[in-house]
Amino acid sequence: MATDDSDDSVKAKIQYLTRDDQHQLVKPYYLYLDYDSDLAPTNTTADDHVVQIRNARGLGIASREMFFKFGFAQLHLDCPLTPEEYCYDKKVKEILYPEYRSIARSLFPNAARVEVLEHATRKRHPHWLSENIERHHLKTNQPSDYIHIDMTASSAAKCMIKQFNIRPKDYSRFVVVNIWKPIKGPVYDFPLTLCDRRTVDYATQTTAMDVVTHNFANENTRVYFDEKHEWYYWHGLQVDEAIAFIQADSKAENRAGTMDFTHIF
């Protein structure tokens, strides 16, 4: 089990989105692929700020209460998979997906249906962010280096149609939850960092951005800096711990997701 290191607050530089008048006319985008064109890979600019990131272990708030207030929480999750077995999709779906469904059901016991959209593993390349390497040139998913919400509510609705044939007429509400767990622990390198959603004015501090790779396109949410944002992480996250955080909620379209990124100590 993880130790209670409640005083381990840190300061780190994090990447927001720079406000740009062009985005009133042209939607922000990021292209993670190789292509033969003069089009810039992005029309966005980083806005770096050093912020305080508090260790959430010291908050002393019950997980369920924290999840619905802050938009995220740490939960217990036992998984018998070895680190090597996470590379096998079939094994992950057989063993880990039922655990994820159980967590989702515990948070939303009245849900009519619980589905797992997808899974992915991240393994930092030794030279990631230290050399001029494009993430799409690497074989493994890298830690995110900018603040974002993985998908907007409108993008999530399209995913449900594509993956599960679940259409708006089939539900009164949907909530998308991301569940993040270590393959090995404790985690000190690039820990997941999350913002208390109550400190965000989504109407004035966020904007949608298109993300395009060689095999899919998604709409996520980028974030503008505000000094009122409050950031948290879990010091030394262990393999029997998971962090659940809200990505989208159709009842609060594009105003409910929890902002996240990974930071370096």
Disulfide bonds with the S-S distance in Angstrom:
none
